[in-house]
C-alpha cells in the first residue's frame, strides 16, 4: 500500500510556502470555507471549555438529539440513537468503510480522500463516471455492469457513495439519477453512503434535492459536518445518520471509533449541538455564505469561459471543474503545473480526483478569494456586491490576466508549429 499526503493538503502547503517566499499565487486549490467563525459559536465553545472528559464514543446525547432534529426538519425523521458523531465527517467516512467492509463504488471524479481511504482499509474502489452534466453520483446505467464484473472476479462489493452537491464539480445529482441509483442499490444489495456536507450550501435553495435516504432509508447512511456550511474545518466535528434498523452497523462503527478517536472533543460538541439546532443567527449566516459562494463561483467561471474552457455551471459549495483540454497543453498534471509555476494560479489536477489524467480538467475552489483577514472575509460575507470589494476584484483581475496569458501560450505554440510547416521563402 502506497499512501501519500492528501492532494488538497499538499497543494495548500506548497502554495503557502510559495507565498511566504514572496511569490504571488491566487489560491484556488484548497476547499476551506474561507469565512470567520460566528461569534455565537465562539461563545458556546468558550463556555464549554471546562469540559475535559472523554464522553460517550457515539457523542454526547445533546449533540445526537440536535443532529436528529436537524435531519427531521429536512424531512428525514431520525432516531438520536442512530446518530454517531466523530472528529469530522472525514473520520466517520473512514470508520464506515471499515465497519461495512468490502469494495465500494465511487463517482468519477470524486473527492480525493474517498479512494485513498478505501485503499487504506484494503478496499478496492470501483470508479464509475457521473452521468453527463451531473456530478457526485456514479452513472446508474454503468454501475450494474461494473459491480457484476467485480463480483464475477470474486470481489465483495458492499457499498456505493454519492456526494450531494458534489466536490469537485460543484454539481448536484438530479432526483432521477438518485432514484435510479437507489433502485439499483436494492437490486444489487449495496449500502449507500451519502456525503451531504454541502447540502446547506446549494446556491439556489429551491433546486430539487433528493437524498437517497428519502427513498431508501433502510440502506442509506448520511454524513455531514459544520466545516463547510459554518466554516468550522479546524474544529473537526461531524455526524453520521445510520439506516433504519442500523444498530448492528452502529455497534461495528463504535468499535472502530473507540480504537481510533475515542470520542469527539467535548467543548466542540456543545457548540455543534447549538449549530445543529438551526438558530436564526446561524441560518442567516449560512444563507449569506451560500450567496457569497455562488456569486464568486459564477464570476470565476466567467473568467475560465472567456478563454474557451468548458465549465459546468456550479450549483453548490464553492467548487468549479473547468476543462482546459482545448488548449492542448497536456493533461491535468501538466496544466496544473503550468498554471502554478508560470501564471501564479493554484488549482488541483483532475487526476487527483480519479479523473482521466489525459484530460486537462482541474478542480477550482473559490473560497480563499474572500480575503486574507477576518475583517475582509466578514466584509465579503455582508456585502451586497462582493465582486466590487477591492481585494476580490484584484484577485479576479489577476486570475483573468493569468488565464489570458495561458491562452496566448497556446496560440503562440500553434503559430510556432504552423510556421515550422511553412517552407522558408527562397531568396535565390
Secondary structure, DSSP 8 states (H G I E B T S, - for coil): ------HHHHHHHHHHHHHHTT---EE-S---------HHHHHHHHHTTT--S---TT--HHHHHHHHHHHHTTT----GGGEEEESSHHHHHHHHHHHH-SEEEEEES--HHHHHHHHHTT---EEEEB-TT--SSB-HHHHHHHHHHHHHTT--EEEEEEESS-TTT-----HHHHHHHHHHHHHHT-EEEEE-TTGGGBSSTTS----HHHH-TTSEEEEEESTTTS--GGG--EEEE--TT-HHHHHHHHHHHHHHTSS--HHHHHHHHHHHTT-HHHHHHHHHHHHHHHHHHHHHHHHHHHTT-B-----BTTEE--B-GGG-S-SHHHHHHHHHHHH-EE-EEGGGGT--TTS-BEEEE-GGGS-SSHHHHHHHHH-S-GGGSHHHHHHHHHHHHHHHHHHHHHHHHHHHHHHHHS------
